[in-house]
Amino acid sequence: MPTSPHTTQPASRPNSKGGRKPAALLIDDLNRRLCRAHIANAILAIVLAIALVAVVALAFKQSNGQSEPTTTQTTQADRAARHQQNDPMAVGDIDAPVTIVEWIDLRCPFCAAYANQTLPTILQNYVDTGKVRYEFHDVAFFGDQSVDAAVAARAAGEQGRYVEYLEALYAAAPESGHPDMPRDHLIAFAQTAKVPDMDRFTADLDRADLRQAVQQSTTDAQQQGIDGVPGFLIGDKSVSGAQPVAAFSKIIDQQLQAAGH
């Protein structure tokens, strides 16, 4: 019986380089491609995660809730403090040895936490004793309702009830998030704060000059490098975040000592 001309050749010829079959090489190549794809996907996931963290950090920064105080030397003390007689947005002796400036957004949850937990002690221990003058600077970092709330507080301040208005507003603030500030809420806060002339207050909510003042205050704060609230200038030290009483007291005492008190 004649033999096939191919019977002398192996059924599948070994690969001269590795002794592997072509099918195995294809599988290895596919595995390498899949491995590279997995690595690329992992790198992409890491990049996206870093970007997400950066976005969250930026949002968190504007409502500053740092657990540790950050302090830096500043040369803006004289420029930031108003030192105006009969300032409706300030409390304490105008000639007090130390001035505290606070930048607030009335929809900021950390501003509310500070106002409810820390500010009363600061006012009692330092402002009421003539050691500190305390000035509020409003900003509107969280939209039109932040402007509306700041206008309402200024309107209350024109009747001598600015701090009382802040107390009423912040007492109703949620523990997190930026609360809605519709007009009826703003009026209710004024009633709680015992603003004497409610008709005048309600009319003042529509005053263009008060709205422009809030917008200018926001612009001034940004030009001074304020990008998160609450922010503070204690003497010549800037402080970020809703810190506990002990953290503020330490810095205030240092500033008083530096001022010779």
C-alpha positions in Angstrom: 0.0 0.0 0.0 1.4 3.3 -1.0 2.2 5.7 1.8 1.0 9.2 2.1 3.7 11.8 1.2 2.9 13.4 4.6 3.2 10.3 6.8 6.9 11.0 7.4 6.1 14.4 9.0 4.8 14.8 12.6 1.2 15.6 13.0 2.1 19.0 14.4 5.6 20.5 14.1 7.2 21.7 17.3 8.0 25.5 17.4 11.7 25.9 17.0 11.9 28.7 19.6 9.9 27.3 22.5 8.7 24.0 21.6 5.1 25.2 22.0 2.2 24.7 19.7 0.8 27.7 17.9 -2.5 27.4 19.8 -0.6 27.8 23.1 1.2 30.8 21.8 -2.1 32.4 20.9 -3.4 31.7 24.4 -0.3 33.2 26.0 -0.5 36.3 23.8 -4.2 36.7 24.7 -3.3 36.4 28.4 -0.6 39.0 28.1 -3.1 41.4 26.4 -5.7 40.8 29.1 -3.1 41.4 31.8 -2.1 44.7 30.2 -5.8 45.7 30.0 -6.3 44.9 33.6 -3.3 47.0 34.6 -4.6 49.9 32.5 -8.0 49.6 34.1 -6.5 49.6 37.5 -4.4 52.7 36.8 -7.5 54.4 35.4 -9.5 53.5 38.6 -6.7 54.9 40.8 -6.7 58.2 38.8 -10.5 58.5 39.0 -10.4 57.8 42.8 -7.8 60.5 43.3 -9.8 63.0 41.3 -12.9 62.1 43.3 -11.1 62.7 46.6 -9.9 66.0 45.3 -13.4 67.1 44.4 -14.8 66.0 47.8 -11.9 67.7 49.6 -12.7 71.0 47.7 -16.3 70.8 48.6 -15.5 70.0 52.2 -13.0 72.9 52.4 -15.7 75.4 51.7 -17.6 74.1 54.7 -14.6 73.7 56.9 -14.9 71.1 59.6 -11.3 70.4 60.3 -10.7 68.6 63.6 -7.3 70.4 64.2 -6.8 74.2 64.0 -4.5 75.4 61.2 -2.8 78.7 62.0 -0.7 80.9 59.8 0.9 84.3 60.2 -0.9 86.9 58.3 -0.4 90.5 57.4 -4.1 91.1 56.7 -5.2 91.9 60.2 -5.5 95.7 59.8 -7.2 95.3 56.4 -9.7 92.6 57.5 -10.9 94.2 60.8 -13.4 97.1 60.3 -12.9 98.8 63.7 -16.0 101.0 63.2 -18.0 102.6 66.0 -21.6 101.3 66.2 -20.9 98.5 63.8 -24.1 96.4 63.8 -22.1 93.3 62.9 -19.6 93.5 65.7 -19.7 93.1 69.5 -17.2 94.2 72.2 -15.0 97.1 73.0 -13.6 98.8 69.8 -10.4 99.4 71.8 -10.1 95.8 73.0 -6.5 94.5 72.7 -7.4 91.6 70.4 -9.9 91.6 67.5 -11.4 88.4 66.1 -12.8 88.4 62.6 -15.0 85.6 61.6 -16.1 84.8 58.0 -19.5 83.1 58.0 -22.0 81.7 55.5 -25.3 81.4 57.2 -26.0 78.1 55.4 -22.7 76.5 56.5 -23.3 73.6 59.0 -19.8 74.0 60.5 -20.5 77.7 61.1 -23.6 76.6 62.9 -21.7 74.0 65.0 -19.1 76.7 66.0 -21.9 79.2 66.8 -23.8 76.7 69.0 -20.9 75.0 70.8 -17.9 77.4 71.0 -18.9 81.0 70.3 -21.0 81.5 73.5 -18.0 80.7 75.7 -15.7 83.0 73.6 -18.2 85.9 74.0 -18.5 85.3 77.8 -14.9 84.8 78.6 -13.3 87.3 76.3 -15.8 89.8 74.7 -17.9 90.5 77.8 -14.7 91.1 79.8 -13.3 93.7 77.4 -10.4 91.6 76.1 -11.7 90.9 72.6 -13.7 92.6 70.0 -15.6 90.2 67.7 -16.5 91.1 64.1 -18.6 89.1 61.7 -18.0 89.2 57.9 -20.7 87.5 55.8 -19.9 85.5 52.6 -22.2 83.7 50.2 -20.4 80.6 49.1 -23.5 78.4 48.8 -25.8 80.2 46.4 -28.5 82.8 46.4 -30.1 81.6 49.6 -26.8 82.3 51.4 -27.2 85.9 50.1 -30.8 86.0 51.2 -29.9 84.8 54.7 -27.0 87.3 55.0 -29.3 90.1 53.9 -31.8 89.1 56.6 -29.1 89.1 59.3 -28.0 92.6 58.2 -31.6 93.8 58.3 -31.9 92.5 61.8 -28.5 94.1 62.6 -29.9 97.5 61.6 -32.3 97.1 64.4 -29.6 96.0 66.8 -30.3 92.3 66.7 -27.6 90.9 64.5 -26.0 88.4 66.9 -29.5 87.4 68.2 -30.5 86.7 64.6 -27.5 84.5 64.1 -28.3 82.7 67.3 -31.9 82.0 66.2 -30.9 80.9 62.7 -28.0 78.6 63.8 -30.1 77.1 66.6 -32.4 75.7 63.9 -29.6 74.5 61.7 -29.3 70.8 60.9 -26.2 68.9 61.9 -25.1 68.5 58.2 -25.9 69.9 54.8 -26.8 73.4 53.7 -30.4 74.2 54.9 -33.0 75.9 52.7 -33.6 79.5 53.6 -37.0 80.5 52.2 -38.4 83.9 53.0 -40.8 82.6 55.6 -38.0 81.0 57.5 -36.0 84.2 57.5 -39.0 86.1 58.9 -39.5 83.4 61.6 -35.9 83.8 62.7 -36.4 87.5 63.1 -39.4 86.9 65.3 -37.4 84.5 67.4 -34.6 87.1 67.7 -37.2 89.7 68.8 -36.5 92.1 66.0 -38.6 95.1 67.1 -40.1 96.3 63.8 -41.1 93.3 61.8 -42.7 95.4 59.0 -39.4 97.3 58.5 -37.5 94.0 58.6 -39.7 92.4 56.0 -39.3 95.4 53.7 -35.5 95.4 54.2 -35.3 91.9 52.8 -35.7 93.4 49.4 -33.1 96.2 49.8 -30.7 96.2 46.9 -28.0 98.0 49.0 -27.9 95.2 51.6 -27.6 92.5 48.8 -24.8 94.5 47.2 -23.0 94.7 50.6 -23.2 90.9 51.0 -21.8 90.4 47.5 -19.0 92.9 48.1 -18.2 91.2 51.4 -17.9 87.9 49.6 -15.6 89.4 47.0 -13.4 91.0 49.6 -13.1 87.7 51.5 -12.0 85.9 48.4 -9.5 88.5 47.6 -8.1 88.1 51.1 -7.7 84.3 50.5 -10.8 83.1 52.4 -12.0 80.0 50.5 -13.7 78.1 53.4 -16.0 78.8 56.3 -15.9 79.3 59.1 -12.6 81.2 58.8 -11.1 83.3 61.5 -8.5 86.0 62.0 -7.5 86.1 65.7 -5.2 89.1 66.1 -2.6 88.3 63.4 -3.3 84.5 63.3 -5.6 82.9 60.7 -7.5 79.9 61.8 -9.7 77.5 59.8 -12.5 75.3 60.9 -15.0 74.9 63.7 -12.6 74.3 66.5 -13.4 73.6 70.2 -13.2 76.2 72.9 -9.7 75.1 74.1 -8.2 75.6 70.6 -9.5 79.1 70.4 -8.7 80.0 74.0 -5.0 79.0 73.5 -4.6 81.3 70.5 -6.5 84.1 72.0 -4.4 83.9 75.2 -1.2 84.0 73.1 -2.5 87.1 71.2 -3.4 88.8 74.5 0.0 88.1 75.9 1.7 89.4 72.7 -0.4 92.6 73.2 0.7 93.0 76.7 -2.4 91.7 78.5 
